[in-house]
């Protein structure tokens, strides 16, 4: 049996042109049934599979996708990328991971590099697509990139950019958190963390206020604070909160890092979680389960989010239609950082 069979070998044995073999391999309907049957028989005879380079020329695809993310150290992004990359690999695609370090100039560099590497499509996370106010120049650049390859946004959008968007239902997640705290008799609830102008914070804050209003609970603006998305931000915000005369019985945090920082500071001042104050996080990163006392958190449903994003991107790569916006449900993970509000605290209201 021949080794390293090529489409030229198959064409010669079938007495057809190499382009005819290519059309058979790509499913082109212009090949006569009798010719197709003859070529298929020879392909089967040699168990022929085009190698990656030949396949990229044959199908005009590199079978590579790019993934741009803002911070590989953050568990939300690293977990989501892990799930996305694994699903892409199961579909025959390898991935280029590009960590932009929250720098839009670095994003621009990576976008061009991915085009130069002839990736078939790009998944874009964080950075410019999480800004409430879109930079017109960045939007223009994104549109130029999308003229070259399909791009799918994950948990973000840009004004003036008609991209396919895959998002988790963060509003639903916060609504479920407030429903939980309300059922636990909490009436004084704070929201800590995030940065103004970043959609992952603004969506949650708006949902937080809407949910409080729906339960006829007071909205204390002095308890809605932003500083950042890391553990240090949680520590700093908890410090500010403890200096106020009136304090909440429950704290909702923009993410689990902030929740960890909040719990660390509360513990430092002898305030017990959940006995004195209940704390809820968001994202359900791997640390949430094991950080004492175990943080109640909203799962971003990473596997479904990553799978949906990759599936939509592959559909676009293959020239198929795909839903313009897909929403993945979140799930509230109940742990030990929340409990019933103390009776005396409820009676204060």
SEGU-649811 format. One record per residue (C-alpha): residue in one letter; x, y, z; residue number from 1; chain. Coordinates in nm, 4 decimals. Layout:
! residues N
<atom 'A',<X,Y,Z>,NUM,'A'>
...
! end
This chain:
! residues 349
<atom 'X',<0.0000,0.0000,0.0000>,1,'A'>
<atom 'X',<0.1247,0.3471,-0.0856>,2,'A'>
<atom 'X',<0.2364,0.5744,0.1936>,3,'A'>
<atom 'X',<0.1727,0.9493,0.2041>,4,'A'>
<atom 'X',<-0.1102,0.9308,-0.0481>,5,'A'>
<atom 'X',<-0.2005,1.2708,-0.1953>,6,'A'>
<atom 'X',<-0.4975,1.3987,-0.3927>,7,'A'>
<atom 'X',<-0.2716,1.3806,-0.6999>,8,'A'>
<atom 'X',<-0.2264,1.0047,-0.6482>,9,'A'>
<atom 'X',<-0.6004,0.9600,-0.6113>,10,'A'>
<atom 'X',<-0.6661,1.1755,-0.9213>,11,'A'>
<atom 'X',<-0.4201,0.9712,-1.1277>,12,'A'>
<atom 'X',<-0.5707,0.6366,-1.0225>,13,'A'>
<atom 'X',<-0.9272,0.7613,-1.0833>,14,'A'>
<atom 'X',<-0.8240,0.9194,-1.4139>,15,'A'>
<atom 'X',<-0.9658,1.2573,-1.3110>,16,'A'>
<atom 'X',<-0.8128,1.5979,-1.2348>,17,'A'>
<atom 'X',<-0.6914,1.6908,-0.8832>,18,'A'>
<atom 'X',<-0.9576,1.9644,-0.8759>,19,'A'>
<atom 'X',<-1.2249,1.6958,-0.9202>,20,'A'>
<atom 'X',<-1.0865,1.5084,-0.6170>,21,'A'>
<atom 'X',<-1.0954,1.8360,-0.4224>,22,'A'>
<atom 'X',<-1.4588,1.8885,-0.5199>,23,'A'>
<atom 'X',<-1.5434,1.5371,-0.4018>,24,'A'>
<atom 'X',<-1.3711,1.5990,-0.0686>,25,'A'>
<atom 'X',<-1.5536,1.9294,-0.0166>,26,'A'>
<atom 'X',<-1.8907,1.7846,-0.1166>,27,'A'>
<atom 'X',<-1.9259,1.9931,-0.4312>,28,'A'>
<atom 'X',<-2.2455,1.8958,-0.6140>,29,'A'>
<atom 'X',<-2.0969,1.9632,-0.9578>,30,'A'>
<atom 'X',<-1.9241,1.6216,-0.9635>,31,'A'>
<atom 'X',<-2.1109,1.3535,-1.1601>,32,'A'>
<atom 'X',<-2.2428,1.0725,-0.9365>,33,'A'>
<atom 'X',<-2.0496,0.8046,-1.1248>,34,'A'>
<atom 'X',<-1.7256,1.0048,-1.0932>,35,'A'>
<atom 'X',<-1.7874,1.0727,-0.7259>,36,'A'>
<atom 'X',<-1.8481,0.7029,-0.6628>,37,'A'>
<atom 'X',<-1.5183,0.6118,-0.8321>,38,'A'>
<atom 'X',<-1.3185,0.8742,-0.6384>,39,'A'>
<atom 'X',<-1.4859,0.7828,-0.3067>,40,'A'>
<atom 'X',<-1.3921,0.4172,-0.3600>,41,'A'>
<atom 'X',<-1.0232,0.5055,-0.4030>,42,'A'>
<atom 'X',<-1.0322,0.7417,-0.1018>,43,'A'>
<atom 'X',<-1.1799,0.4569,0.1030>,44,'A'>
<atom 'X',<-0.9293,0.2085,-0.0402>,45,'A'>
<atom 'X',<-0.6347,0.4103,0.0923>,46,'A'>
<atom 'X',<-0.8200,0.5459,0.3998>,47,'A'>
<atom 'X',<-0.7118,0.8893,0.2735>,48,'A'>
<atom 'X',<-0.7337,1.1878,0.5086>,49,'A'>
<atom 'X',<-0.5771,1.5177,0.4008>,50,'A'>
<atom 'X',<-0.3119,1.6459,0.6430>,51,'A'>
<atom 'X',<-0.3634,1.9799,0.8173>,52,'A'>
<atom 'X',<-0.1760,2.1839,0.5554>,53,'A'>
<atom 'X',<-0.3540,2.0169,0.2648>,54,'A'>
<atom 'X',<-0.6860,2.0532,0.4451>,55,'A'>
<atom 'X',<-0.6286,2.4251,0.4997>,56,'A'>
<atom 'X',<-0.5616,2.4704,0.1272>,57,'A'>
<atom 'X',<-0.8505,2.2443,0.0333>,58,'A'>
<atom 'X',<-1.1114,2.4033,0.2538>,59,'A'>
<atom 'X',<-0.9462,2.7472,0.2697>,60,'A'>
<atom 'X',<-0.9434,2.7106,0.6497>,61,'A'>
<atom 'X',<-0.6547,2.7011,0.8953>,62,'A'>
<atom 'X',<-0.8611,2.5177,1.1601>,63,'A'>
<atom 'X',<-0.7280,2.7692,1.4122>,64,'A'>
<atom 'X',<-0.9182,3.0227,1.6203>,65,'A'>
<atom 'X',<-0.7913,3.3132,1.8262>,66,'A'>
<atom 'X',<-0.9067,3.3878,2.1811>,67,'A'>
<atom 'X',<-0.8389,3.7358,2.3185>,68,'A'>
<atom 'X',<-0.8912,3.7822,2.6925>,69,'A'>
<atom 'X',<-0.7983,4.0656,2.9316>,70,'A'>
<atom 'X',<-0.6418,3.8801,3.2267>,71,'A'>
<atom 'X',<-0.5339,3.5154,3.2198>,72,'A'>
<atom 'X',<-0.4735,3.5286,3.5973>,73,'A'>
<atom 'X',<-0.8414,3.5906,3.6715>,74,'A'>
<atom 'X',<-1.0198,3.2582,3.7332>,75,'A'>
<atom 'X',<-1.3312,3.3698,3.5443>,76,'A'>
<atom 'X',<-1.1377,3.4167,3.2202>,77,'A'>
<atom 'X',<-0.8971,3.1255,3.2655>,78,'A'>
<atom 'X',<-1.1824,2.8836,3.3414>,79,'A'>
<atom 'X',<-1.3926,3.0079,3.0497>,80,'A'>
<atom 'X',<-1.0981,2.9838,2.8098>,81,'A'>
<atom 'X',<-1.0217,2.6307,2.9318>,82,'A'>
<atom 'X',<-1.3784,2.5201,2.8549>,83,'A'>
<atom 'X',<-1.3829,2.7015,2.5198>,84,'A'>
<atom 'X',<-1.0456,2.5635,2.4112>,85,'A'>
<atom 'X',<-1.1431,2.2067,2.5019>,86,'A'>
<atom 'X',<-1.4663,2.2268,2.3020>,87,'A'>
<atom 'X',<-1.2903,2.3877,2.0052>,88,'A'>
<atom 'X',<-1.0348,2.1060,2.0086>,89,'A'>
<atom 'X',<-1.3143,1.8471,2.0044>,90,'A'>
<atom 'X',<-1.4373,2.0133,1.6833>,91,'A'>
<atom 'X',<-1.0909,1.9994,1.5251>,92,'A'>
<atom 'X',<-0.9787,2.3571,1.5996>,93,'A'>
<atom 'X',<-0.6618,2.4602,1.7791>,94,'A'>
<atom 'X',<-0.6511,2.7910,1.9679>,95,'A'>
<atom 'X',<-0.4178,3.0871,1.9967>,96,'A'>
<atom 'X',<-0.4563,3.2438,2.3425>,97,'A'>
<atom 'X',<-0.3842,3.6177,2.3607>,98,'A'>
<atom 'X',<-0.3668,3.7863,2.7023>,99,'A'>
<atom 'X',<-0.4203,4.1602,2.6429>,100,'A'>
<atom 'X',<-0.3428,4.2594,3.0048>,101,'A'>
<atom 'X',<-0.6389,4.5011,3.0001>,102,'A'>
<atom 'X',<-0.4630,4.7192,2.7419>,103,'A'>
<atom 'X',<-0.6553,4.8188,2.4270>,104,'A'>
<atom 'X',<-0.3295,4.8759,2.2359>,105,'A'>
<atom 'X',<-0.2278,4.5179,2.3107>,106,'A'>
<atom 'X',<-0.5742,4.4053,2.1960>,107,'A'>
<atom 'X',<-0.5151,4.5833,1.8644>,108,'A'>
<atom 'X',<-0.1756,4.4172,1.8251>,109,'A'>
<atom 'X',<-0.3218,4.0737,1.8875>,110,'A'>
<atom 'X',<-0.6140,4.1310,1.6504>,111,'A'>
<atom 'X',<-0.3732,4.2069,1.3671>,112,'A'>
<atom 'X',<-0.1434,3.9182,1.4625>,113,'A'>
<atom 'X',<-0.4346,3.6754,1.4507>,114,'A'>
<atom 'X',<-0.5312,3.8021,1.1057>,115,'A'>
<atom 'X',<-0.1691,3.7559,0.9926>,116,'A'>
<atom 'X',<-0.1771,3.3979,1.1263>,117,'A'>
<atom 'X',<-0.4915,3.3433,0.9161>,118,'A'>
<atom 'X',<-0.7099,3.2196,1.1991>,119,'A'>
<atom 'X',<-1.0602,3.1191,1.0917>,120,'A'>
<atom 'X',<-1.2324,3.3209,1.3646>,121,'A'>
<atom 'X',<-1.1865,3.5051,1.6946>,122,'A'>
<atom 'X',<-1.3501,3.4840,2.0374>,123,'A'>
<atom 'X',<-1.3235,3.8198,2.2158>,124,'A'>
<atom 'X',<-1.3537,3.8523,2.5946>,125,'A'>
<atom 'X',<-1.3410,4.1601,2.8184>,126,'A'>
<atom 'X',<-1.1506,4.4788,2.7476>,127,'A'>
<atom 'X',<-1.3085,4.7097,2.4913>,128,'A'>
<atom 'X',<-1.6323,4.5086,2.4717>,129,'A'>
<atom 'X',<-1.6966,4.5668,2.8451>,130,'A'>
<atom 'X',<-1.6871,4.9462,2.8258>,131,'A'>
<atom 'X',<-2.0257,5.1182,2.8647>,132,'A'>
<atom 'X',<-1.9034,5.4028,2.6407>,133,'A'>
<atom 'X',<-1.7586,5.2563,2.3201>,134,'A'>
<atom 'X',<-1.4472,5.4219,2.1753>,135,'A'>
<atom 'X',<-1.5381,5.4949,1.8081>,136,'A'>
<atom 'X',<-1.1823,5.4222,1.6894>,137,'A'>
<atom 'X',<-1.1832,5.0823,1.8588>,138,'A'>
<atom 'X',<-1.5257,5.0076,1.7102>,139,'A'>
<atom 'X',<-1.3993,5.1041,1.3636>,140,'A'>
<atom 'X',<-1.0995,4.8751,1.4061>,141,'A'>
<atom 'X',<-1.3239,4.5894,1.5175>,142,'A'>
<atom 'X',<-1.5446,4.6337,1.2104>,143,'A'>
<atom 'X',<-1.2359,4.6137,0.9866>,144,'A'>
<atom 'X',<-1.1331,4.2896,1.1564>,145,'A'>
<atom 'X',<-1.4846,4.1484,1.1157>,146,'A'>
<atom 'X',<-1.4626,4.2168,0.7433>,147,'A'>
<atom 'X',<-1.1784,3.9622,0.7392>,148,'A'>
<atom 'X',<-1.2892,3.6917,0.9850>,149,'A'>
<atom 'X',<-1.5916,3.6131,1.2052>,150,'A'>
<atom 'X',<-1.5718,3.7493,1.5605>,151,'A'>
<atom 'X',<-1.7888,3.6450,1.8539>,152,'A'>
<atom 'X',<-1.8155,3.8621,2.1665>,153,'A'>
<atom 'X',<-1.8494,3.6877,2.5037>,154,'A'>
<atom 'X',<-2.0283,3.8845,2.7794>,155,'A'>
<atom 'X',<-1.9876,4.2195,2.6065>,156,'A'>
<atom 'X',<-2.0942,4.4469,2.3213>,157,'A'>
<atom 'X',<-1.9737,4.7528,2.1309>,158,'A'>
<atom 'X',<-2.1891,5.0340,1.9976>,159,'A'>
<atom 'X',<-2.1717,5.0432,1.6183>,160,'A'>
<atom 'X',<-2.0408,4.6858,1.5918>,161,'A'>
<atom 'X',<-2.2915,4.4268,1.4709>,162,'A'>
<atom 'X',<-2.1229,4.1251,1.6288>,163,'A'>
<atom 'X',<-2.2653,3.7948,1.7455>,164,'A'>
<atom 'X',<-2.2871,3.8031,2.1256>,165,'A'>
<atom 'X',<-2.2918,3.5185,2.3769>,166,'A'>
<atom 'X',<-2.3707,3.6269,2.7306>,167,'A'>
<atom 'X',<-2.4656,3.4894,3.0691>,168,'A'>
<atom 'X',<-2.7809,3.6244,3.2309>,169,'A'>
<atom 'X',<-2.6062,3.8333,3.4975>,170,'A'>
<atom 'X',<-2.9292,4.0202,3.5717>,171,'A'>
<atom 'X',<-3.1010,3.6908,3.6510>,172,'A'>
<atom 'X',<-2.8066,3.5963,3.8734>,173,'A'>
<atom 'X',<-2.8306,3.9116,4.0861>,174,'A'>
<atom 'X',<-3.2101,3.8855,4.1006>,175,'A'>
<atom 'X',<-3.1783,3.5331,4.2432>,176,'A'>
<atom 'X',<-2.9281,3.6576,4.5008>,177,'A'>
<atom 'X',<-3.1652,3.9276,4.6256>,178,'A'>
<atom 'X',<-3.4536,3.6792,4.6297>,179,'A'>
<atom 'X',<-3.2400,3.4528,4.8504>,180,'A'>
<atom 'X',<-3.1434,3.7312,5.0907>,181,'A'>
<atom 'X',<-3.5019,3.8548,5.1086>,182,'A'>
<atom 'X',<-3.6153,3.5023,5.1967>,183,'A'>
<atom 'X',<-3.3526,3.5039,5.4726>,184,'A'>
<atom 'X',<-3.5163,3.8206,5.6118>,185,'A'>
<atom 'X',<-3.2329,4.0567,5.5130>,186,'A'>
<atom 'X',<-3.3582,4.4108,5.4597>,187,'A'>
<atom 'X',<-3.0349,4.6104,5.4666>,188,'A'>
<atom 'X',<-2.8185,4.4971,5.1759>,189,'A'>
<atom 'X',<-2.4997,4.6479,5.0301>,190,'A'>
<atom 'X',<-2.3325,4.6070,4.6897>,191,'A'>
<atom 'X',<-1.9527,4.6269,4.6731>,192,'A'>
<atom 'X',<-1.6954,4.6195,4.3947>,193,'A'>
<atom 'X',<-1.6373,4.6832,4.0267>,194,'A'>
<atom 'X',<-1.5554,4.9972,3.8327>,195,'A'>
<atom 'X',<-1.7964,5.2562,3.6986>,196,'A'>
<atom 'X',<-1.8308,5.2422,3.3212>,197,'A'>
<atom 'X',<-1.7590,4.8681,3.3046>,198,'A'>
<atom 'X',<-2.0649,4.6691,3.1967>,199,'A'>
<atom 'X',<-1.9985,4.3702,3.4248>,200,'A'>
<atom 'X',<-2.0472,4.6094,3.7173>,201,'A'>
<atom 'X',<-2.3207,4.8319,3.5761>,202,'A'>
<atom 'X',<-2.5478,4.5409,3.4762>,203,'A'>
<atom 'X',<-2.5221,4.3957,3.8260>,204,'A'>
<atom 'X',<-2.5823,4.7265,4.0057>,205,'A'>
<atom 'X',<-2.8916,4.8026,3.7961>,206,'A'>
<atom 'X',<-3.0269,4.4522,3.8585>,207,'A'>
<atom 'X',<-2.9484,4.4919,4.2291>,208,'A'>
<atom 'X',<-3.1522,4.8131,4.2553>,209,'A'>
<atom 'X',<-3.4406,4.6702,4.0524>,210,'A'>
<atom 'X',<-3.4576,4.3587,4.2710>,211,'A'>
<atom 'X',<-3.4518,4.5624,4.5937>,212,'A'>
<atom 'X',<-3.7328,4.7830,4.4626>,213,'A'>
<atom 'X',<-3.9386,4.4792,4.3634>,214,'A'>
<atom 'X',<-3.9192,4.3513,4.7221>,215,'A'>
<atom 'X',<-3.9861,4.7035,4.8597>,216,'A'>
<atom 'X',<-3.6457,4.7043,5.0278>,217,'A'>
<atom 'X',<-3.4540,5.0297,5.0857>,218,'A'>
<atom 'X',<-3.1712,5.1281,4.8499>,219,'A'>
<atom 'X',<-2.8844,5.2801,5.0494>,220,'A'>
<atom 'X',<-2.6630,5.4612,4.7991>,221,'A'>
<atom 'X',<-2.3834,5.4899,5.0571>,222,'A'>
<atom 'X',<-2.3658,5.1094,5.0593>,223,'A'>
<atom 'X',<-2.3158,5.0865,4.6822>,224,'A'>
<atom 'X',<-1.9395,5.1282,4.6397>,225,'A'>
<atom 'X',<-1.6941,5.0658,4.3565>,226,'A'>
<atom 'X',<-1.3201,5.0266,4.3795>,227,'A'>
<atom 'X',<-1.2129,4.7396,4.1540>,228,'A'>
<atom 'X',<-1.2508,4.3692,4.0878>,229,'A'>
<atom 'X',<-0.9679,4.2185,4.2967>,230,'A'>
<atom 'X',<-0.9268,4.0926,4.6546>,231,'A'>
<atom 'X',<-0.7595,4.4156,4.7643>,232,'A'>
<atom 'X',<-1.0647,4.6112,4.6432>,233,'A'>
<atom 'X',<-1.2867,4.3947,4.8626>,234,'A'>
<atom 'X',<-1.0660,4.4589,5.1649>,235,'A'>
<atom 'X',<-1.0664,4.8353,5.1015>,236,'A'>
<atom 'X',<-1.4431,4.8558,5.0481>,237,'A'>
<atom 'X',<-1.5193,4.6529,5.3603>,238,'A'>
<atom 'X',<-1.3010,4.8948,5.5564>,239,'A'>
<atom 'X',<-1.5029,5.1895,5.4247>,240,'A'>
<atom 'X',<-1.8284,5.0133,5.5054>,241,'A'>
<atom 'X',<-1.7297,4.9424,5.8652>,242,'A'>
<atom 'X',<-1.6635,5.3119,5.9290>,243,'A'>
<atom 'X',<-2.0241,5.4026,5.8490>,244,'A'>
<atom 'X',<-2.2650,5.4518,6.1387>,245,'A'>
<atom 'X',<-2.5297,5.2265,5.9863>,246,'A'>
<atom 'X',<-2.4206,4.8900,5.8501>,247,'A'>
<atom 'X',<-2.5890,4.6272,5.6312>,248,'A'>
<atom 'X',<-2.6776,4.2740,5.7355>,249,'A'>
<atom 'X',<-2.5805,4.1335,5.3943>,250,'A'>
<atom 'X',<-2.3259,4.2226,5.1269>,251,'A'>
<atom 'X',<-2.3514,4.1352,4.7574>,252,'A'>
<atom 'X',<-2.0130,4.1460,4.5816>,253,'A'>
<atom 'X',<-1.9426,4.2067,4.2120>,254,'A'>
<atom 'X',<-1.7327,3.8879,4.2019>,255,'A'>
<atom 'X',<-1.5772,3.6239,4.4242>,256,'A'>
<atom 'X',<-1.2409,3.8006,4.4525>,257,'A'>
<atom 'X',<-1.4134,4.1009,4.6082>,258,'A'>
<atom 'X',<-1.6139,3.8673,4.8348>,259,'A'>
<atom 'X',<-1.2893,3.7058,4.9568>,260,'A'>
<atom 'X',<-1.1446,4.0490,5.0366>,261,'A'>
<atom 'X',<-1.4617,4.1511,5.2196>,262,'A'>
<atom 'X',<-1.4633,3.8344,5.4316>,263,'A'>
<atom 'X',<-1.0938,3.8773,5.5168>,264,'A'>
<atom 'X',<-1.1533,4.2303,5.6479>,265,'A'>
<atom 'X',<-1.4683,4.1358,5.8388>,266,'A'>
<atom 'X',<-1.2812,3.8504,6.0062>,267,'A'>
<atom 'X',<-0.9954,4.0845,6.0955>,268,'A'>
<atom 'X',<-1.2377,4.3046,6.2891>,269,'A'>
<atom 'X',<-1.4032,4.0095,6.4617>,270,'A'>
<atom 'X',<-1.7193,4.0215,6.2479>,271,'A'>
<atom 'X',<-1.8342,3.6691,6.1703>,272,'A'>
<atom 'X',<-1.9617,3.5480,5.8331>,273,'A'>
<atom 'X',<-2.2454,3.4539,5.8192>,274,'A'>
<atom 'X',<-2.3412,3.4911,6.1878>,275,'A'>
<atom 'X',<-2.3038,3.8728,6.1870>,276,'A'>
<atom 'X',<-2.3081,3.9584,5.8135>,277,'A'>
<atom 'X',<-2.3995,3.7417,5.5144>,278,'A'>
<atom 'X',<-2.1793,3.7685,5.2033>,279,'A'>
<atom 'X',<-2.2530,3.6598,4.8432>,280,'A'>
<atom 'X',<-2.0077,3.6503,4.5518>,281,'A'>
<atom 'X',<-2.0433,3.6166,4.1755>,282,'A'>
<atom 'X',<-1.8707,3.3935,3.9133>,283,'A'>
<atom 'X',<-1.8345,3.0811,4.1315>,284,'A'>
<atom 'X',<-1.4590,3.0562,4.0739>,285,'A'>
<atom 'X',<-1.2807,2.7493,4.2111>,286,'A'>
<atom 'X',<-1.1786,2.9411,4.5272>,287,'A'>
<atom 'X',<-1.5387,3.0177,4.6271>,288,'A'>
<atom 'X',<-1.6131,2.6638,4.7420>,289,'A'>
<atom 'X',<-1.3043,2.6309,4.9608>,290,'A'>
<atom 'X',<-1.2572,2.9827,5.1017>,291,'A'>
<atom 'X',<-1.4006,2.9724,5.4569>,292,'A'>
<atom 'X',<-1.6865,2.9519,5.5312>,293,'A'>
<atom 'X',<-1.7634,2.8561,5.1669>,294,'A'>
<atom 'X',<-1.8966,3.1453,4.9577>,295,'A'>
<atom 'X',<-2.2490,3.1426,4.8169>,296,'A'>
<atom 'X',<-2.1976,3.2534,4.4572>,297,'A'>
<atom 'X',<-2.3570,3.2799,4.1134>,298,'A'>
<atom 'X',<-2.2133,3.0300,3.8659>,299,'A'>
<atom 'X',<-2.1434,3.1687,3.5185>,300,'A'>
<atom 'X',<-2.2123,2.8224,3.3740>,301,'A'>
<atom 'X',<-1.8660,2.8152,3.2159>,302,'A'>
<atom 'X',<-1.9025,2.4935,3.0193>,303,'A'>
<atom 'X',<-2.2260,2.6002,2.8511>,304,'A'>
<atom 'X',<-2.0975,2.9539,2.7920>,305,'A'>
<atom 'X',<-1.7747,2.8330,2.6308>,306,'A'>
<atom 'X',<-1.9490,2.5646,2.4250>,307,'A'>
<atom 'X',<-2.2129,2.8060,2.2946>,308,'A'>
<atom 'X',<-1.9521,3.0684,2.2005>,309,'A'>
<atom 'X',<-1.7393,2.8169,2.0086>,310,'A'>
<atom 'X',<-2.0414,2.6593,1.8369>,311,'A'>
<atom 'X',<-2.1593,2.9993,1.7113>,312,'A'>
<atom 'X',<-1.8095,3.0899,1.5910>,313,'A'>
<atom 'X',<-1.7721,2.7597,1.4025>,314,'A'>
<atom 'X',<-2.1110,2.8107,1.2374>,315,'A'>
<atom 'X',<-1.9983,3.1532,1.1159>,316,'A'>
<atom 'X',<-1.6662,3.0096,0.9955>,317,'A'>
<atom 'X',<-1.8586,2.7529,0.7905>,318,'A'>
<atom 'X',<-2.0820,3.0181,0.6388>,319,'A'>
<atom 'X',<-2.3888,2.9075,0.8318>,320,'A'>
<atom 'X',<-2.6383,3.1381,0.9995>,321,'A'>
<atom 'X',<-2.6313,3.1688,1.3781>,322,'A'>
<atom 'X',<-2.8445,3.3381,1.6391>,323,'A'>
<atom 'X',<-2.7270,3.6978,1.6822>,324,'A'>
<atom 'X',<-2.7498,3.6986,2.0607>,325,'A'>
<atom 'X',<-2.7538,3.3927,2.2866>,326,'A'>
<atom 'X',<-2.8090,3.4065,2.6626>,327,'A'>
<atom 'X',<-2.6836,3.1321,2.8932>,328,'A'>
<atom 'X',<-2.8602,3.0957,3.2303>,329,'A'>
<atom 'X',<-2.6698,3.1378,3.5569>,330,'A'>
<atom 'X',<-2.7084,2.9189,3.8651>,331,'A'>
<atom 'X',<-2.7003,3.0163,4.2320>,332,'A'>
<atom 'X',<-2.4603,2.7944,4.4296>,333,'A'>
<atom 'X',<-2.5652,2.7863,4.7945>,334,'A'>
<atom 'X',<-2.2898,2.7543,5.0568>,335,'A'>
<atom 'X',<-2.2266,2.8688,5.4144>,336,'A'>
<atom 'X',<-2.1692,3.2448,5.3796>,337,'A'>
<atom 'X',<-2.5408,3.3317,5.4154>,338,'A'>
<atom 'X',<-2.7931,3.2727,5.6899>,339,'A'>
<atom 'X',<-3.1107,3.4210,5.8363>,340,'A'>
<atom 'X',<-3.0797,3.7825,5.9487>,341,'A'>
<atom 'X',<-3.0742,3.8225,6.3248>,342,'A'>
<atom 'X',<-3.4142,3.8925,6.4725>,343,'A'>
<atom 'X',<-3.2986,4.2163,6.6367>,344,'A'>
<atom 'X',<-3.1597,4.3400,6.3056>,345,'A'>
<atom 'X',<-3.4910,4.2781,6.1310>,346,'A'>
<atom 'X',<-3.6797,4.4523,6.4111>,347,'A'>
<atom 'X',<-3.4729,4.7688,6.3552>,348,'A'>
<atom 'X',<-3.6454,4.8279,6.0227>,349,'A'>
! end
